[in-house]
Amino acid sequence: MIIEALLSVAGLVLLTFAADHLVLGSSRLAARMRISPVVVGVVVIGLGTSAPEFLVSALAAARGDTGIAVGNIVGSNILNLTLILGVAALITPFAVASTVIRREVPLAVGSVLVFAVAAYTGLSPLTALLLTACAAGALFVLVRWARSGGNQELTAEVAEFEAEGGAAVVAAAKRPAGWIEPVRTVLGLAGVLAGAQLLVANASTIAEQLGVPQIIVGFTLVALGTSLPELVTTIQAQRRGETDLVVGNLFGSNLFNSLAGGAFIGFAAGTDRPGTTTLPLLSAMLFTALLAWALLRRGLRLTRVDGLVLLGAYCLTLPLLLTF
């Protein structure tokens, strides 16, 4: 089991590193193609940061490991709004724009609710079609909101993301050669796929050897690993003082995880073994989303006390795993 554990860690490292390059390469490639910064920010970067959850869950469901697949999405959704958001508030209390609380956050919470209903009834190709339609509708609404609200801030954030990624990855070149970003994107996607395969295969083996349900491994080890990109993005945004980006990234990740990730599981699992989980765990996922929303809405800010409340909420979800 030591070898499987080491391979799982290697998969997590590769997954996180490759996801960064996938998002950076695809966003720069989209910018070179003169795609609107709004589309780059909402669609390319938004979907890209959730790519680990999508691919890990899809591969797990295709292998028949639907417990890992569903546990990964549920665990990631809970982690994002308790552990990661709580840590961000503990580092530095922050305020959030009211427009984010009124628009993006309720849309994300609604998406989590839709996923919970679909996962309770069973994630199959039929529910996957419904989730795909909801994901397309959510993307349309997000892009429309971003355009109507003026895209100056989003344009600046996308430009800063690309510039900082370039400083970290591409030495000091002001404008890398045109072939670099397509290659980076392809290699990033290949790395995410390889890391996901390493993680899923070995996590499944560990679950079998320990004799624990797959969903427990998915909820803990796999979910924590696939949430690392969100954790890194949150810390970077917090360090730069981009508090709206912190909240938007985490709630946006839950939106894409729930709708797109749930659709991936449904299509990959097929009708023979639909992905599902227990009502208490799905209720805990929805409760943590509502709790984070309520704390933010109360004063349009998160304090260190709020951060402790969110961390406590995460700890309270762990005993639910004993019901399996």
Number of C-alpha atoms within 10 A of each C-alpha: 11 8 10 17 15 13 18 26 19 14 25 25 18 20 30 25 17 25 29 20 24 28 26 27 27 23 27 26 21 18 17 11 9 10 13 13 23 22 23 23 22 21 17 21 21 21 21 25 28 26 26 29 28 28 24 32 35 27 23 28 26 19 15 18 23 28 23 33 37 31 27 33 29 30 30 31 27 27 28 28 28 26 23 25 26 27 20 25 22 18 15 16 18 20 17 20 13 14 12 18 19 12 13 19 25 17 18 25 24 16 24 26 21 19 29 25 16 24 25 14 14 19 31 25 19 15 22 26 16 16 25 17 14 17 22 13 11 19 18 14 15 20 17 13 16 18 16 9 12 11 16 13 12 20 17 12 17 21 17 12 21 17 17 13 17 19 13 9 12 14 9 10 10 10 9 12 8 10 9 13 21 16 15 20 23 16 17 25 25 16 21 28 22 18 27 30 19 21 30 28 18 21 25 23 16 20 17 12 10 9 9 13 15 23 25 22 24 31 26 19 19 28 29 20 24 30 25 22 20 22 23 14 18 25 17 15 20 21 13 10 13 16 21 18 21 24 28 20 23 25 28 26 25 28 31 28 31 32 27 25 30 35 30 29 32 33 20 25 27 18 14 8 17 23 28 24 20 14 13 13 21 22 15 20 25 22 16 22 25 18 17 24 21 13 17 23 17 9 12 16 17 23 20 17 13 21 26 17 18 26 20 14 22 23 13 11 17 15 9 14 16 7 8 11
